[in-house]
Amino acid sequence: MDDIDRRLIALLQQDATQSYAVLGKAVGLSAGAAHERVRKLREQGVIRATTVDVDPAALDRGVLAFVLVDSNMWMGERADAFAAVPEIQEAHVIAGSAALLVKVRTATTEQLQDVLRRLYAIDGVSGTQATVVLETFFERPVHAG
């Protein structure tokens, strides 16, 4: 990956709806050459998806919590069980006193409590510690350079 690829990624992160002509012009390439570069970045797995950034509160998911999940066994093989809980946006196996860190979005704290109950139903989960976010200063994408 070179500087042009990094600039293309940065431009796509700002606005993924830009045409290849606009992207190419911004980095000094033709539309076709920009398209080919982006295609290769997708094939290589550098660009994993093109998505839409939606306001969670607009979709009635205004409660954000990060939950540390304790376990009495290795949880690395339990990804499907966590993925089956639709309110979980992310799940990470971590080092430290907890086994996993999950990012949960719900409409209410009552719904968050229900998610915690469902986590306890997953084989191996022995405890949780939820931290509710009061305000998000910013979230940023991973930058290429």
C-alpha positions in Angstrom: 0.0 0.0 0.0 1.4 3.4 -1.0 0.6 7.0 -0.3 -2.0 7.2 -3.1 -3.8 4.2 -1.6 -3.7 5.8 1.8 -5.1 9.1 0.4 -7.9 7.1 -1.4 -8.8 5.4 1.8 -8.9 8.7 3.7 -11.2 10.3 1.0 -13.5 7.3 1.1 -13.7 7.5 4.9 -14.8 11.1 4.6 -17.4 10.3 1.9 -17.7 6.8 0.4 -20.2 8.1 -2.2 -17.6 10.0 -4.2 -17.3 9.0 -7.8 -14.1 7.5 -9.1 -13.6 10.6 -11.2 -13.6 12.8 -8.1 -11.4 10.4 -6.2 -9.0 10.1 -9.1 -8.8 13.9 -9.6 -8.0 14.3 -5.9 -5.0 11.9 -6.0 -3.8 12.6 -9.6 -5.2 9.5 -11.3 -7.8 8.8 -13.9 -11.2 7.5 -12.8 -10.3 4.1 -14.2 -7.1 4.0 -12.3 -8.8 5.1 -9.0 -11.4 2.4 -9.5 -8.8 -0.3 -10.0 -6.9 0.8 -6.9 -10.1 0.7 -4.8 -11.0 -2.7 -6.3 -7.6 -4.1 -5.3 -7.9 -2.6 -1.8 -11.2 -4.4 -1.5 -9.7 -7.7 -2.8 -6.9 -7.5 -0.3 -9.3 -6.9 2.6 -8.0 -3.5 3.4 -11.4 -2.0 2.6 -13.7 -4.5 4.4 -17.1 -2.8 3.7 -18.8 0.4 2.6 -21.3 1.4 5.2 -23.6 4.3 6.3 -22.9 6.1 9.6 -26.3 6.3 11.3 -27.1 8.2 14.5 -28.0 5.5 17.0 -30.5 7.7 18.9 -32.4 8.1 15.6 -32.8 4.3 15.5 -33.9 4.2 19.2 -30.5 2.9 20.4 -29.5 5.9 22.5 -28.1 3.9 25.5 -24.5 2.9 24.9 -22.7 0.6 27.3 -19.4 -1.2 27.4 -19.7 -4.5 29.3 -16.8 -6.5 30.7 -17.7 -10.1 30.6 -16.1 -12.5 33.2 -15.8 -16.2 32.4 -14.8 -19.4 34.0 -13.5 -20.8 30.7 -11.9 -19.7 27.4 -14.5 -17.7 25.5 -12.8 -17.6 22.1 -15.1 -20.2 20.7 -18.3 -18.4 21.8 -18.3 -15.8 19.1 -21.6 -17.1 17.6 -23.4 -16.9 21.0 -22.4 -13.2 21.4 -23.2 -12.4 17.7 -26.7 -13.9 18.3 -27.5 -11.0 20.7 -28.5 -8.2 18.2 -27.9 -5.4 20.7 -24.2 -6.2 20.8 -22.3 -4.1 18.2 -18.8 -5.4 19.0 -17.3 -8.2 21.0 -13.6 -8.5 21.7 -11.6 -11.2 23.5 -9.3 -9.2 25.8 -6.4 -9.7 28.2 -6.8 -8.8 31.8 -9.2 -9.6 34.6 -12.2 -10.0 32.2 -12.5 -12.4 29.3 -14.4 -10.2 26.8 -15.4 -6.6 26.2 -18.7 -6.0 24.4 -20.2 -2.8 23.1 -24.0 -2.7 23.5 -26.6 -0.3 22.2 -30.2 -0.3 23.5 -33.1 2.1 23.7 -33.4 2.0 27.5 -31.5 0.8 30.6 -34.2 -1.8 31.1 -33.3 -3.2 27.7 -29.7 -3.1 28.7 -30.6 -5.1 31.8 -32.3 -7.7 29.6 -29.1 -8.0 27.5 -27.1 -8.6 30.6 -29.5 -11.4 31.6 -29.0 -12.9 28.2 -25.3 -12.7 28.5 -25.5 -14.8 31.7 -27.3 -17.5 29.7 -24.2 -18.0 27.5 -22.2 -21.0 28.6 -19.1 -19.9 30.5 -20.2 -16.4 31.4 -19.8 -15.9 35.2 -20.2 -12.2 35.6 -20.6 -8.8 33.9 -19.6 -5.2 34.7 -21.5 -2.6 32.6 -20.3 1.0 32.1 -23.0 3.2 30.7 -21.8 6.1 28.5 -23.2 9.5 29.4 -21.7 11.4 26.5 -19.5 10.6 23.5 -17.0 13.3 22.7 -16.1 11.7 19.4 -15.6 8.4 17.5 -13.2 8.2 14.7 -12.3 5.6 12.0 -8.9 4.0 11.7 -6.7 6.2 9.6 -4.5 4.8 6.9 -1.5 6.9 7.6 
